């Protein structure tokens, strides 16, 4: 029988997911010590297993080379930018992955971010706790123009939710979703038009060679000074140093990030800005999202395929 190792700490702590995995793989190894696994520690943990459930652990060619018995990697979550897909394909290692399983959790966080920034909720809370009574008039989300960059699973789900706020929704994607746009009254547009027009810009892109530093200083400068930027997709999509300068100088009204180029985030200058809101990569971490991601990962241990030519799905 296959031996399965679960790297994810949140999966390992989840009693329902543990029970459901154990029903299929009774000898599964769980990360009960709560270890942060990478490099040699990850190799030691996965040694002797032929299947693995991973979350944010970096799977490099060097790691795979040290684990010749590993045949399947199943993803707890939807991002696979920390997986060397080319190395996996070359070594015949299959990937279990299901897109969109946590889309509603992420979409709701984006709306939470938008309302929080528009109404100064977190900022006012911090001020009140310092005995500072300051009335900060805000703006409604209703009737705002929201630009969605990347209209995949989360982008589509968010677009539908925003229609309930009577938002004008603009979308930019390298793929054509003409039927979806028409059905939900969404405007497909070029990137420059979206950045110059939107009150709120929200990113929903994967991280790869073509999207790294996607929101460069030059693209950030195209946004309106009163606009907001939200990133609940992937760290590394935004030039965080340029963003810090723009927020500090008032060239951008606010930003909210759930993901960062380096995690955990250790940037005191960015975190000190009153118009910046941050959460610790928690977009999919709702009870419902964790359960859905975990069940998809269990399914992926048996329902998987090679990332042909390093491309997946």
C-alpha positions, 0 to 999 in steps of 0.5 A: 500500500502507498505511504502518504505524508501530509506536510500541511500543518492545517490539514494535519490539525483538521480532525475531519480531513485526518479521518477522511484521509486515514479511511483511504490511507490508514498509515498516513504520516501527519505533521503533528509537530507543526514543522515548517518544512523546506530543504533538508527538513522537507526531504527527511520528512518525505523520505520513505513515502511515495505520495505527499500532500503539500501546501506552501512547501517548496518542491524543487528539483533538488528536493525531488532528486533526493526522493526517488520513491516519490510518485505523486504530489497532491496540492492542498490549495490552488497555487502551484508556483512553489512546485517545479513542474518541469522537474516533476514532469521530467521525473515522472511525478504526477500532480493532483490539483483542482482549481477554484476549490477556495474561490468563494473564500478568497472572493469574500476576503477581497470584498472585505478588503475593499469595504475596510479600506473604503470605510477606514474600518481597521484604521479607525479601530486602531485609532480608537484603541489609542483613544483617538476619536476621529471621524473619517468619512469613507466611500461606498463599494456600491457603484464603484468601478472595479478592475479585475486582472485575471478572470479565472476561478476567483476572478469570475466568482468575484465579478458575480458577487460585485454585481450585487453592489451595482459595481461597474466591473472591468476585466483583463485577461490573456484568455477570452471569456466573451460569453461569461462577460456578456452573461454577467455584464462585464467589460473586457478591456486592455490593461492600461484602460483598466488601471487608469479607470478603476476605483479598485484594482484587484489581482487574480493571477498565477505567479510565473515568469510572465506575471512576476512583478506584474504591477511594476512601478510604471503600472502602479503609476497608471492608477488614480491617486484615489484608487485602491489595490488589492492582492489576494492572489500571489506574492511577487506580483507587485513591486512592493517597494514602489507600492510603499513609496506610492502609499506613503506619498499619497499617490495611491489611496490604499492597498490590502494584501494577503500575499507577499513576495517574502513570507512571513512579511517582515517589512516594518515600513510597509506595515507602518503605513496607515493606508495599508491592510495586511493578512497572513496569506489567509485567503482560503482559510475559512472552515469551508475553504479548508475542508474543500481544499483538503478533500480535493487534496485527498482526491488528488492522491489517486486522481492526478496526471503528469504536468506535461512539458511543465505545464499544468493544468 
